[in-house]
Amino acid sequence: MVLRLLREEFTKEYRGVVVDNRELYEEVKTYIEAVTPELSERIEYYDEEAEGISVFEHWHVQEQLLKALDRKVWLPSGGSLIVERTEALTVIDVNTGKNVGKSNLEETVYRNNLEAAAEVARQLRLRDIGGIIVIDFIDMEIRANRIRVTEALREALARDKTRTEVFEISDLGLVEMTRKRVSEGLIESMSQGCPTCDGRGYVLDETMLAEMQ
């Protein structure tokens, strides 16, 4: 499983791989030296006993996972994405920050949408979201800007090894796309259906989180 994951995902874009099991580390190191020797120096062994804390605590993995499970994602400019999952599709709503100003609103919205396009591609990979996805970008008056945002999304998705297809943006700023479903997704694998709301929401699996302590 580990070697297959490395074979499919580990490229020069990654800063490294950290392994906290000595036997597995040696196996991974040997494998990478054989298939991609130029990346072998990026394989690192983490000695939990010597460090005094788990590898998950050291690299703040649990904190990052909780962020990846949050429906709201902040953008550098102060805008945000709202990620909503349903059985049929995933909807991602793009919002501006509070202080967008009145001068050159089109340019502000355009820049916000460019940020959103890059972050959407990142979130789809991070959360392993597949199926039908609808992205509601902020409305842009200039057609050329709408086209450039769509192109930016396609360029960001080009780094995704999972097959995607992006359709043209509509006059309302909606982009429909598909991403091949290769797993159940991050939120589904780390949660269980809520008995209170009949599965319409999620309760985090405390056992999974406890194992990362």
C-alpha positions as CSV (number, residue, x, y, z in Angstrom):
1,M,0.0,0.0,0.0
2,V,2.7,2.5,1.0
3,L,4.9,1.7,-2.0
4,R,2.0,1.9,-4.4
5,L,1.1,5.3,-2.9
6,L,4.7,6.5,-3.4
7,R,4.8,5.2,-6.9
8,E,1.6,7.1,-7.9
9,E,2.1,10.3,-5.9
10,F,5.7,11.0,-4.8
11,T,7.3,13.4,-7.3
12,K,9.8,16.3,-7.1
13,E,6.9,18.6,-6.1
14,Y,7.0,17.1,-2.7
15,R,9.6,18.3,-0.1
16,G,9.9,14.9,1.4
17,V,8.4,11.8,3.0
18,V,8.7,11.2,6.8
19,V,8.5,7.6,8.1
20,D,8.3,6.8,11.8
21,N,8.9,3.0,11.5
22,R,12.5,1.9,11.0
23,E,11.7,-1.2,9.0
24,L,9.3,0.6,6.7
25,Y,11.8,3.5,6.4
26,E,14.4,1.1,5.1
27,E,11.9,-0.5,2.7
28,V,10.8,2.9,1.3
29,K,14.4,4.2,1.1
30,T,15.5,1.2,-0.9
31,Y,12.5,1.4,-3.2
32,I,13.0,5.2,-4.0
33,E,16.7,4.7,-4.5
34,A,15.8,2.1,-7.2
35,V,13.1,3.9,-9.0
36,T,13.8,7.6,-8.5
37,P,17.3,8.0,-6.9
38,E,17.2,11.8,-7.3
39,L,14.5,11.8,-4.6
40,S,16.1,9.4,-2.2
41,E,17.5,12.2,0.0
42,R,14.0,13.4,0.7
43,I,13.1,10.2,2.6
44,E,13.5,11.0,6.3
45,Y,13.3,8.7,9.4
46,Y,11.5,10.1,12.4
47,D,12.6,8.7,15.7
48,E,9.5,9.1,17.9
49,E,11.3,7.9,21.1
50,A,14.2,10.3,20.6
51,E,11.9,13.2,19.8
52,G,9.5,12.6,22.6
53,I,6.3,13.3,20.6
54,S,4.6,11.5,17.8
55,V,5.3,12.3,14.1
56,F,1.7,13.6,13.8
57,E,2.1,16.1,16.7
58,H,5.5,17.2,15.4
59,W,4.2,18.0,11.9
60,H,0.8,19.2,13.2
61,V,-1.0,16.6,11.1
62,Q,-4.2,16.5,13.2
63,E,-4.5,20.3,12.9
64,Q,-4.1,20.2,9.2
65,L,-6.6,17.3,8.9
66,L,-9.2,19.3,10.9
67,K,-8.7,22.2,8.5
68,A,-9.2,19.9,5.6
69,L,-12.5,18.8,7.1
70,D,-13.8,22.3,7.6
71,R,-16.4,23.5,5.1
72,K,-14.8,27.0,5.1
73,V,-11.4,27.7,3.5
74,W,-9.7,31.1,3.7
75,L,-8.0,32.7,0.7
76,P,-4.9,35.0,1.0
77,S,-6.9,38.1,0.0
78,G,-9.4,37.6,2.8
79,G,-12.0,35.8,0.6
80,S,-13.1,32.3,1.2
81,L,-14.4,29.1,-0.2
82,I,-17.4,27.2,1.2
83,V,-17.3,23.5,0.3
84,E,-20.6,21.7,0.5
85,R,-20.8,17.9,-0.2
86,T,-24.0,16.2,-1.2
87,E,-24.7,12.7,-2.4
88,A,-25.2,14.0,-6.0
89,L,-22.4,16.5,-6.3
90,T,-20.0,18.9,-4.5
91,V,-20.7,22.7,-4.6
92,I,-17.9,25.2,-3.9
93,D,-19.0,28.8,-3.3
94,V,-16.4,31.5,-3.8
95,N,-16.8,34.6,-1.6
96,T,-14.9,37.9,-1.5
97,G,-13.4,39.5,1.6
98,K,-15.3,42.3,3.4
99,N,-13.3,45.1,2.1
100,V,-13.5,44.8,-1.7
101,G,-13.9,48.5,-2.2
102,K,-15.9,50.3,-4.9
103,S,-13.1,51.3,-7.3
104,N,-12.1,48.8,-9.9
105,L,-14.4,46.1,-8.4
106,E,-14.0,44.0,-11.5
107,E,-10.2,43.7,-11.1
108,T,-10.7,42.8,-7.4
109,V,-13.2,40.1,-8.1
110,Y,-11.0,38.8,-10.9
111,R,-8.0,38.5,-8.6
112,N,-10.1,36.9,-6.0
113,N,-11.4,34.3,-8.5
114,L,-7.8,33.5,-9.6
115,E,-6.8,32.8,-6.0
116,A,-9.9,30.7,-5.7
117,A,-9.2,28.7,-8.8
118,A,-5.7,27.6,-7.4
119,E,-7.2,26.8,-4.0
120,V,-10.1,24.8,-5.5
121,A,-7.6,22.5,-7.3
122,R,-5.6,22.1,-4.1
123,Q,-8.7,21.3,-2.0
124,L,-10.0,18.7,-4.5
125,R,-6.7,16.8,-4.2
126,L,-6.4,17.3,-0.4
127,R,-10.0,16.2,0.3
128,D,-9.9,13.6,-2.6
129,I,-13.2,14.9,-3.9
130,G,-14.6,13.1,-6.9
131,G,-17.7,13.1,-9.1
132,I,-19.6,16.1,-10.3
133,I,-18.3,19.5,-8.9
134,V,-19.9,22.9,-9.4
135,I,-17.8,26.0,-8.6
136,D,-19.7,29.3,-8.1
137,F,-17.2,32.0,-8.9
138,I,-17.9,35.6,-8.1
139,D,-19.7,37.3,-11.1
140,M,-17.4,39.0,-13.6
141,E,-18.6,41.4,-16.2
142,I,-15.7,41.0,-18.6
143,R,-15.9,37.8,-20.6
144,A,-12.1,37.7,-21.0
145,N,-11.7,37.6,-17.3
146,R,-14.1,34.6,-17.0
147,I,-12.1,32.8,-19.7
148,R,-8.8,33.5,-17.9
149,V,-10.2,32.2,-14.6
150,T,-11.3,29.0,-16.3
151,E,-7.9,28.6,-17.8
152,A,-6.3,29.1,-14.4
153,L,-8.4,26.4,-13.0
154,R,-7.4,24.0,-15.8
155,E,-3.7,24.8,-15.3
156,A,-3.9,24.2,-11.6
157,L,-5.7,20.9,-12.1
158,A,-3.1,19.8,-14.7
159,R,-0.9,18.8,-11.7
160,D,-3.6,16.5,-10.5
161,K,-2.9,12.9,-11.5
162,T,-6.6,12.1,-11.1
163,R,-8.5,12.7,-14.4
164,T,-10.5,15.9,-14.5
165,E,-12.7,17.6,-17.1
166,V,-13.6,21.3,-16.8
167,F,-16.4,22.9,-18.8
168,E,-16.7,26.5,-19.8
169,I,-17.8,29.1,-17.3
170,S,-21.3,30.4,-17.6
171,D,-22.5,34.0,-17.6
172,L,-23.5,33.5,-13.9
173,G,-19.9,32.5,-13.0
174,L,-20.7,28.8,-12.6
175,V,-18.1,26.2,-13.7
176,E,-19.1,22.5,-14.0
177,M,-16.4,19.9,-13.8
178,T,-15.9,16.3,-13.1
179,R,-13.0,14.5,-11.2
180,K,-12.7,10.8,-11.3
181,R,-13.7,9.2,-8.1
182,V,-10.9,7.0,-6.9
183,S,-11.8,6.7,-3.2
184,E,-14.6,7.5,-0.8
185,G,-13.0,10.9,0.0
186,L,-11.3,12.3,3.1
187,I,-14.4,13.4,5.1
188,E,-16.1,10.0,4.5
189,S,-13.1,8.0,5.5
190,M,-12.7,10.0,8.7
191,S,-16.3,10.3,9.8
192,Q,-19.5,8.4,10.2
193,G,-23.1,9.2,9.4
194,C,-24.7,11.3,12.2
195,P,-27.5,9.3,13.9
196,T,-29.2,12.6,15.1
197,C,-29.7,14.0,11.6
198,D,-30.1,10.7,9.7
199,G,-26.8,11.0,8.0
200,R,-27.2,14.5,6.6
201,G,-24.2,15.7,8.6
202,Y,-21.0,14.2,10.0
203,V,-19.5,13.4,13.3
204,L,-15.7,13.1,13.4
205,D,-14.5,9.6,14.2
206,E,-12.8,10.1,17.6
207,T,-11.0,6.7,17.3
208,M,-9.2,7.8,14.2
209,L,-8.2,11.1,15.7
210,A,-7.1,9.4,19.0
211,E,-4.7,7.2,17.0
212,M,-2.9,10.3,15.8
213,Q,-2.2,11.5,19.4
